[in-house]
């Protein structure tokens, strides 16, 4: 039996909820006012959507009946957030969901304030 998959759409990320503490797991210090008011929250990104869809500009002047079955692949503005990043985001913009007995937050990329990313060998540091 195959396990269900949760797919994130658009320019949203799926975040594993971190308990509200003053110091996050990655070492960011959150002031008590931010934690108490739940203004900001942090957590690990476990999935991302493809990004913001771009319109197909080639179709702007064409008449729909002349396209004749031409299918183009969707294009997206790439996501800045990546799986494994720690995201600090506005809590009010997040939507809490439960999937297979685990709690997550769906957060639009625009609500993310900062990302913490572990260094990777395949990406040089600048």
N, C-alpha and C positions, 0 to 999 in steps of 0.2 A: 504494500500500500504506500503510495507516494505522499510525502508530507506537503501540506499547503505552503505556498510562497506568498509573501506579502510584498507587492510591488509598489514602489513610491512613484508618483507621477509628477510631471512638470518640474518646477524648480523648488522642490521640497526635499527635506531630509528626514530620515527616521532616526530618532535619538533614544538610546537606552537611558532611562531616568536615573539620575544621581540624586541621592538624598541631599537635602539642603544643609550644607555645612559651610563654615566660613572659609575653609581651605579645600579646594577641589583636589581630586586625585592627581591632577597634573601640576599642582603647585600654584594655581591662581588663587589669590586672596579675594574673597567676596566680602564686602563690608556688611556688618550686621543689618543695616537698613535695607540692603538689597535682598538679603536672605529672608528677613522677617516680612517684608512687603511682597515677597515673591516677584519682584520686578524683573530680576534676571535669574536664570538657572543655567546649569551646565550639564553636559552628558556626552557620551561617546556616540558618534555617528555610526550606525550599523548598516544603513542603506541610503542611497541617494536616487533621486529621479534623474532623467536624462538631461534636464535643463529646461530653459524657456524656449518654447517652439518659435521658430522663425517663419514668417510668411514666405510663400513661394512667389518671388517677384517675377518669375518668368511667365506666370499666368495673368499678369495684370492687364495686358491688352488683348489677350486671346478671347475668342468667343468659346463658351463651354462646349458646344457641339463639335468644334474643330479639333479639340485635343485628342479625341479618338483613342482612348485607352492608354494614353501615356501615363505611367505611374512613376512618380518621383519619390525618392526616399526623403523622409522628414529630416529637417535640419534643426539643430538646437544650439543655443548659446550654452557653452559648457559650464558645468557647475564648478565653483571654486572649492566647495566643500568636498571632501573625499571620505570614503569609508575608513574608519580608524581614527579620524580627527576627533579632537575634543572641541565641542562647540559651546560657546557662551552666547546665550540668546535671550531676547525679550520673552518672558513667560506668557504674557497676555496673547501673543501671536500664536502660541502652540496649541495644538489640539491633542488631548490625551486619548489614547486608544488602548484596548486590551486585545492581544492577539495570541491565541493558544496559551492562555493563562499568564502572559507576560505583559507588563505595562510599558508603553512607549509614548513618545511625543512626536507628532508630525509637525515640523517647523518649516515655514517658508524661508528660503535662503535670505530674503531681504531682512528677516528678523534676527539673523545671526550677527552678533557684534564682533566676535573674534574667534579664530580657530587656532588650536595648538596642534602641531603636527610633529610627529617623531621624525628625526632625520632618516632619509633613505639613501642607500648607496647609489641607486640609479638616477637620483636627482642631485645635482651639485648645489652646495650652499653658497649663497652670494651675500 
